[in-house]
Amino acid sequence: MELYEPNKHLKLGIRIWPVMFRELLNSRELIWRLFIRNFVAKYRQTVLGYVWALIMPFVAIGTFVILNRSGILNIEKTDMPYPLFALIGLTVWQTFAIGLVSGTNSIVAAGSMIAKINFPRESLVFASMAQSIFELFIKMVLIVFCFFIFQFTPHWQVILFPLAILPIIILTLGLSLILSLVNGLLRDTANIISLLTTFLMFLTPVLYPIDDSKFLFKINPLSVLINAPRDLVTYGRITQPVYFIIATISSILIFLIAWRIFHVAETKIPERI
């Protein structure tokens, strides 16, 4: 019989990491069940169902195409058809934005379950990210379809597209772990994050190109994480490899630090929800 010991996770020190990874591995079935629950709840009683995952990107892209052609916006020439350029950028961006908002809400949304059942709470955040990843795969199929529509032949390095998106997924998970805790204390957090992601999208080369030498590109790490997957499609290489490596390492560090903080604080979550 294992005896309860207060602050056990703190006393383990660096030895906590194997425990955390083992708990996550043991929670894979729970994460899957939570993902299915969230997935069914999101599209239940909707007429279009899963098609909504495709409609919103087309609305955003169509708006920018109309503004560009009408002369209201002057978008620079892109090295691939603009709708395809915007679709790839928006696909990567929505993986971040949707995952971050849903991850921030995940703990509060499961308040009743947390109060009744003892389970690894990070499973809720991982399950919310799984929903975003599922929608990412749907949009990737749409991207492949658009290659034929616009008669655009990508470089063979396009097969590395999922790997290029991995850093932004890791970053989203890390930020979601921290923000889900903050949202438990300040319920305005989710609304603030939703507003910030909308504003930040226009400071990131999602729907329009930004010169790599511009100051805005250099100070915004999301720029290189958005551009990298699109670069593989367009040029067969990442045009800013140093910035991408720095952003990737930073994303991993943010995730590990956030996960460690979450794991220490999760015993206090039921008291705050």
Stockholm file with secondary structure:
# STOCKHOLM 1.0

chainA/1-273         MELYEPNKHLKLGIRIWPVMFRELLNSRELIWRLFIRNFVAKYRQTVLGYVWALIMPFVAIGTFVILNRSGILNIEKTDMPYPLFALIGLTVWQTFAIGLVSGTNSIVAAGSMIAKINFPRESLVFASMAQSIFELFIKMVLIVFCFFIFQFTPHWQVILFPLAILPIIILTLGLSLILSLVNGLLRDTANIISLLTTFLMFLTPVLYPIDDSKFLFKINPLSVLINAPRDLVTYGRITQPVYFIIATISSILIFLIAWRIFHVAETKIPERI
#=GR chainA/1-273 SS CCCCCTTHHHHHGGGHHHHHHHHHHHTHHHHHHHHHHHHHHHHTTCSSGGGHHHHHHHHHHHHHHHHHHTTSSCCCCCSSCHHHHHHHHHHHHHHHHHHHHHHHHHHHHTHHHHHHCCCCTHHHHHHHHHHHHHHHHHHHHHHHHHHHHTTCCCCGGGGGHHHHHHHHHHHHHHHHHHHHHHHHHCTTHHHHHHHHHHHHHTTTTTSSCCCTTSHHHHHCHHHHHHHHHHHHHHTSSCSCHHHHHHHHHHHHHHHHHHHHHHHHHGGGHHHHC
#=GC SS_cons         CCCCCTTHHHHHGGGHHHHHHHHHHHTHHHHHHHHHHHHHHHHTTCSSGGGHHHHHHHHHHHHHHHHHHTTSSCCCCCSSCHHHHHHHHHHHHHHHHHHHHHHHHHHHHTHHHHHHCCCCTHHHHHHHHHHHHHHHHHHHHHHHHHHHHTTCCCCGGGGGHHHHHHHHHHHHHHHHHHHHHHHHHCTTHHHHHHHHHHHHHTTTTTSSCCCTTSHHHHHCHHHHHHHHHHHHHHTSSCSCHHHHHHHHHHHHHHHHHHHHHHHHHGGGHHHHC
//
